[in-house]
Structures are given as structure tokens and as C-alpha cells.
């Protein structure tokens, strides 16, 4: 047995010996693991004090044993439902397989899951009650993602060739990346754009090329990525600030109450069972597209500019039919 075995591996093996009633002692364990008897005693004390292991010493057998039934790790940290939930997390994590941190998170889960006994599974387990449909995962370059992450961590400038969907044109830009942000399974880079001389959000999958430069940038203390993200609505963000009020019918209000649509939202309940949703947003185009899905069940009250955008779009739709 290699001496470099970490304490958790030693304790897991000690647990197996105790459960099989082999009565190991400090000397035999020290020889097995090629460590000192003091190291083994510390492991035993740790299992007792931190995990609550019911370990006692039998003078006749000259070894340790469990005074009562006990399972190491799972029962010390996780109950059965929590253990099953971890297995589900492993399945859900698949949608982030191409992101740089996937390997680290997946390996961390595997290290915990390997210690879960097979007995922690039955017909009424968590995974047999709940199921998850994986969303359609966007396609992007893992190498691009990794370079952007390095840019954020090392405060390095990044050159990108970006395909803007609004114009269909590919432009070259140098950005100062501050944050990788996921919205509805789409990855964005929140960054300062030297071309536009302001903060922008870029969709990772629209990047044709990503080059990590050697030039460092100095983070602007006035730039708060969290504040920037909080202003996003339905993946969009603008440079203005708008107070939006939308009236939803009594019927539609039943569903609107079930979710939080924006961090800034507040609700004004009406006597007839309808409601008015209030938000502070930075992009009216995003709100226009969102509110029109509710057709006549929603009416924009403010601002006037948003009412005109919805009206104009509605007239175009009517003309098409």
C-alpha cells in the first residue's frame, strides 16, 4: 500500500475492515498503509470525532470494531435522498460537457459517488421518481471558451472575430473580458469592447476566432459585472434605463405570478384578479418580443416608446394576414 494514499482513502479502507469485523489495530493498519501508528490513531480519532463513527477497542481481539451498524461517509454526510440527488446532478451536468470546468466538477462528483454503497438504491429512489430532459446544447468551441476564461482570470485582452446577427457582418474586436454568463443555456462574455468603447455582451458561439493576447488590461472599478447582468432581459441589454409597466389579464395573471421574470420586478395586484408587472430594463426590443407572445392577454402601459414598438409590429402582422 502506497504511503501517498490520502486520509480519506485510508479511512474508507479502515471502515471496510471494521464492517467485516477483521479487528484491525494501529500496528497492522500502519504496516498496511506504510504510515506511522500515530497517523492511524489520528485517522481513528477523526472518524470518531468528526464523522461520529462508533469505533471501540476490543482488548480480547486486540483491534477496533464498530459498536453498532454504521456506514462511512454517505451516512455521515448524506442521507439516501441526498445521495440520489448527487447522482441526478451528474446527469444534469452533461449539458456543460464542453465547458472547461466540466472535468473538475465531474471528477469532484465522482470522488464522492464512489463512496456511496450499492445499497443506496431502491425502486423508490430519487432518480426513479424524477426525470430531466436535457436542453438543446449550443455548439461552440471549447478552445474559445478556455481562452476567454484564461483572459478573465489573468486580466488579459482577447481579440475576437465576431459575427453580429443584427448585421450579418463579421467584425474584429479587442475586448477586456470580465465574466462568462449563462442565460437560458446560452453562454455570453460580459466585456469592455475597445471598438465600441463600452460594455457589451458577446455570444460565445458567434465567435469565429478567439486569440488570447499578451497585453494585460486594468479592471475598471466602475464596472460591476453583476450590475450589468442584472440589467439583462431575455438575453438582451441596452444602454438606456426604462420603467416598464405591463397589464396582464386575469387569466394570464395566473401564470405570471408563478415566476420571477426580472430581478427588478414588482407586481401591482388589481381588484379584478389581473395584475400589472413593473420592471426596470435596458432594452425595449427584448421586452417587445417577449410581451407579444401573450397577444391580447397583455397590454403595455408604459413607456410610450414600447407601446409604439408593439403597435407597429402588430400592424405588420395584421398586414401579413
Order of alpha helices (4+ residues) and beta strands (2+ residues): alpha-alpha-alpha-beta-beta-alpha-alpha-alpha-alpha-alpha-beta-beta-beta-beta-beta-alpha-beta-alpha-beta-beta-alpha-beta-alpha
